[in-house]
Amino acid sequence: APLAPRGERPRPRLLPEALDGREGPGSLEGRQPNSHLVRDTWYRKVSHSQDPAVLDASEAVEAHVSENGIAHLNEASLLSFQSLVVHKIRRRLEEVAPKARLSPASTVLISMDEAAEKRALAVEEIHGACVVPLGSIASADDQTRFRIRMLPELAYLRFPPHVTADMAKRCAGTYHAVLFAPARVEDAVSGFVSEVHVQVGGIPIMDDSGSFIINSTSWHLVHRLQKSHGVRYTTTDKGVSAFLFGMYCGEMVSLEYMGGSVRAALFNGQSFPVQWLLMIMGMPVQEAQARARHPDALTGPHAESYDHAVDLLSTWFRKSRTATEGTLSQSRGFRLNASGRKRLNQRLGVGLPEDEEFVTATDILAASDLLVDYNTGKVAAPQFDPPDSLAHKFLRRNADVIDEALFTIFDEVVKDKGTFDITVNAAGGNAVIDAFSVHMLAKVCAFMRRSENLQITSDRNVLSLLNLSRKIAQTGTMKKAILERIKGIRMIHASHYGKICPIETADGKSTGLVLYLSSHARIAPGGEILSPHQRVIGGERQLGQPWQYLGAEAQSKARVAQFDTAHSPDGTLLAPVRPGSLGAEAAQVVTVTHLDGFESVPVGRLDYIGTGPPTSLAVSNIPFVEHDDANRAMMGAKMQCQALPTLWAQRPIVGTGFEVHVASCGGMRVSAGIAGTALHADSKAVVVAGSDVATRPVAREEDSFMKTRERATRRPPPPGWEEAALHIRTEFETQRLRDSVQGQASGLLCDRAVAAPGESFDAGSTLAESLAENGGETALGSNLLAAYMPWDGYNYEDAILISKRLVREDIMTSVTIDCVTQVLHEDVFLSSYLPGMREPLSHLENGVVRVGTWVEEEDVLIGVQIGGVPEKDPVTGKITTQNSTAGRMIGAVPSFDPKADKRMRYASRPKRSAVSGRVVDVSFVKGIGSVGDENLDELGVGDVSGVVIKVFIARTCRLEVGDKMAGRHGNKGIVARIVDDRDMPYLPDGTPIDICLNPLGVPSRMNVGQIYECLLGTAGRWLGQEYRVAPFDEMYSDEASRGLVFDALRRARDRTGYKWIFDEAHPGKTRLYDGRTGLPLDQPVTVGIAYILKLDHMVSQKMHTRYKGRYNQLTQQATHGKAQQGGMRLGEMEVSALIGYGAHANLQEMLTIKSDDVYGRAEARRALEAGEKISLPQGATSEGFLTFSRELKALGISLNTSADME
């Protein structure tokens, strides 16, 4: 049938800046799946090394995985989502496509003659065809003539207008794309075929950092560590049992050998003979008996009762749309991933195709035979599977969560009716699915929230963002209370070595349940965790061979030595010599992991050696971490993720070398997408131009670029030269930079351009760095001159004494972005006037503060007029108001005071600033995706209804008393006093100390690594060098750290001539002088350069005053927390302090009328209202104590006090 040309319709796109590989518009006949190239997105950064222009999106994903075999965790997340877009979504559409049918509200194409004959109401005429409603020519149940056939292989994603990641954050929207699937509507009578694009629904899209933006908030789906798909054999009280695990339900089938027969149970339900399960899955009894090695074990009571088996499983049948008689394996719970099918084939030897994604009857039969062999002893050495080993676990990535959400949404639609309706608009060439096209995005986001692994993205610095992407959670569908009862789930297993960090984990009840990947661990496409190893042959490390990434199963079968085993330059391992047992000769012995355990073997029996530290990225950023206690190392890792970037970030003088990798993989820097030269660079954008020059030989004379007249006067080319055409292809790239953008935790996100105009770059080179980067490395803090000494008790315990220089020179100053929001509606208008003022406020423009204005506390940011629109009379200068609905309603009340009416009409509720700072941005948002300029003139007074105004204020946070500071070794504290530079202790050369730390905090916490860092930093300061010391450097020799530090100090002393830098009598200590008296201190002090961080725990955010708030209904004590207007916690140490100072009245007041003494509280309020003197209650009893006594009485225990005894 003749159709309207499709060239006017927008061409489908997969992601932003996608290029459609099709030649042009036309019919869908012979059309192949869309070929896309994504530019300037994360896919370009992680795709195949070849030219992506010649690769299909799916081919690029497969080529990347096949070439490298492994992927970085952050890249694995991105590639997993790309695979979801290319493969899994189309697969889900293929499952439900046969269930589609036309809705009665659809419009279809018929001929003009048929429309006239049936007198159908024509909606539109298109090229001789007539568009009519389907209900006017066919009944609602008649689906024989018009049928719709979806084409899932041509599905594509398209962004709505103006939807970008930045726009979604500013407009309180969701960064998403709309899924479309082309379809054909076929008329069986006339043969007309119309092409439509079915809108399936919205899907959240992942941004560059691997996060999802939902309602303007950036969320991250933490990877879940769960049991691998396939079969696992374990030992129980009843013998050996088998468990089969699927995709959506975990343990789906359990097999037990009881009384000579095998019994099965679905989802831990009632057990039944396994023969029934095989019958339901479509395998007849005769076939099962013929194929089984142990046919007698399949029989049981009433084994031939097929009807009884159907009745037994009918309850479960109703839970799945595809579970019917004979097709149990094609159900939701019996689905496997690619690695699950591979594991089943290897363990059971069934040899099914790897694209078979369901558990079949053949798998159940093979698992039953192997179970009988294990229990009857026919298999001499049964391989039981430890449940805590990583060989039987895999990572469930974010794409799997969205895939499960789509599966659930489609299953809910079709499981009741078996079909779903599509409303087609034949005139417009589009269609929608009635059930979920509109609400699909909300359902997917709600499903992601219910996954219990959705966390707010931490973007304080580049390390916290990358560490979150390498986070692993063992929690999910099972609650923590259930996980606590699982034995060994929190413990460190031998298979974790090199794959999961043994140090960094969560605090409190989540200890051992939330883990982090090791620094060199990678993720296989199937979710298996891999770690690098190097081959060892005959006690010699094969340094010339590349690393081999092994999974937990392969690592368990081999003898793998620790990575810190030293070796000579030729690769010979230098293990310590230990005496042999029972008179054996001494040999070089190392500790290895083998068969999920630890043992010691000679170096000659080694198979592999680990490469890289087995710790996480945050722990690997701690220098000399081997000298710290594990608890303090974990604190240091967490506090690095809490560090606030300062205005003048400095690279650490003493690092580990991982700073470069963190900065390059963190996803916060701006890189060049093309090779070229920088044309322009400022705080807003960097423009790069690249040219590609190619030559092509001229085949014919007339193709020459020389004209005929020019050829006549042109000299012929020299011998051996050829004329060629020169082709120059120029490409421009503009990389937008963030300038004063608010982060998730109100932090400052800002990019600093490091590219200079005229500088040449390669593709992937750094154009701009974030605040937490400097020189291509992470810069989380500052190098400060620290002294470990007491100073008049002001650094007692964990208190810190700092110099005023840190405040004056903004060395530790950070920036926080505060946001003030105002929503406009019918009765709320903008105004630059305040009540009683004849002139508008000068810093307001159309009622909103100007960008760049410095505001103080209580300054008006947004002038809001309630009740009318203010207008200024040009003659009298008086301000009048145009009454709104609220003003007219107030004036219509007869008993209302006219003066009060006037005050109400002119009432002003301006938004005032709570802080002092500079306005860096003002945004006007009217609905998602509709953002105006920084001017309200275009919106007009009548169009401001529903507009959300946001004013962003940047304020500098200088160090003050109460702020929290820390090092990288778990040494943290609170600033107790800021001392003038002249009063601080100083070095013999006159340099004052920047920070004083308590020396007693080092031996008790056992984090001696900070002393090595401090002394090596001193050498680096005087030598002008930076050191990158790899973790666990003690493997090279005994006392390697001490030798490195002392050697550097000697070189610094010899170069400068300052003997006090390294005193042989007191190595590592220096004589200091008191800044107040000028006299030398009694003893030498450890002084050096320490890398100090400013944490996101500032005292300005902790200050809180409770003037109102709620009370706990059970204990009648004030609720806790600043957000809940809670009260101050009076703990055991605070009570001891008040007792020590003799403040008995204060203590009594805090424990009675300010806490849970209900009657005393009421009496104090009555006295305040009456103006009387408040008297403290005598003999009051707290409600908390009464609650405790009532709980004891509920247990049958009577509590008698001294008053009751009397």
Secondary structure, DSSP 8 states (H G I E B T S, - for coil): -----GGGS----SSTTB---S-SS--STT-------B-SSHHHHHS-SS-GGGS-HHHHHHHHHHHHS-B-HHHHHHHHHHHIIIIIHHHHHHHHGGGEEE-TT-EEEEEHHHHHHHT----EEETTEEEEEGGGTS-TT--SSEEEEE-GGG-EEE--TT--HHHHHHTT---EEEEEEEEEEEETTT--EEEEEEEEEEEE-B-TTS-EEETTEEEEE-EEEEE-SEEEEEEETTEEEEEEE-SSSSEEEEEEEETTEEEEEETT--EEEHHHHHHHTT--HHHHHHH-S-GGGG--TTTT-HHHHHHHHHHHHTT-SS--TT-GGGSSTTB--HHHHHHHHHHH-----TT--B--HHHHHHHHHHHHHHHHT-SSS-----TTSGGGEEEE-HHHHHHHHHHHHHHHHHHHHS-EEEEEETTTTEEEETTTTTTHHHHHHHHHHHTS-EEE---SSHHHHHHHHTEEE--SSS-HHHHTTSTTSSS--GGGTTTB-SS---SGGGTTTEEEB-TT-EE-TTS-EEEEEEEEETTEE-TTS--EEE-HHHHHHS-EE-TT--B-TTSBB---EE--STT---EEEEEEE-SSSEEEEEGGG--EEE-S-SS-HHHHTSTTGGGB-HHHHHHHHHHHHTB---TT-B--SEE-SHHHHHHHHSS-SEE-SS-EEEEEESSSEEEEEEEEEEEEE--SGGGSSS-HHHHHHS----TT---EEEEEEEEEEEEE---SEE-TTSBEE-EEE---TT-EE-TT-EEEEETTEETTEE--EEEEEEEE---TTTT-TTEEEEETHHHHTTTT-EEEEEEEEEE--TTEEE-S--TT-SS--TTEETTEE-TT-EE-TT-EEE-EEESEEEEE-TTT--EEEEE-HHHHHHHT-TTS-HHHHHHHHT-B--EE-SS-EEEEEEEEE-STT-B--S-STTT-GGG-TT-EEEEEEEEEE---TT-EEE-SSS-EEEEEEEE-GGGS-B-TTS-B-SEEE-GGGTTTTTBTHHHHHHHHHHHHHHHT--EE--S-GGGSSTTHHHHHHHHHHHHHHHHH--GGGS-SSSTT-B--B-TTT--B-SS-BEEEEEEEEEBS--HHHH----SS--B-TTT--B--STTTT------HHHHHHHHHTT-HHHHHHHHTTTTT-HHHHHHHHHHHHHT------SS---HHHHHHHHHHHHTT-----HHHH-
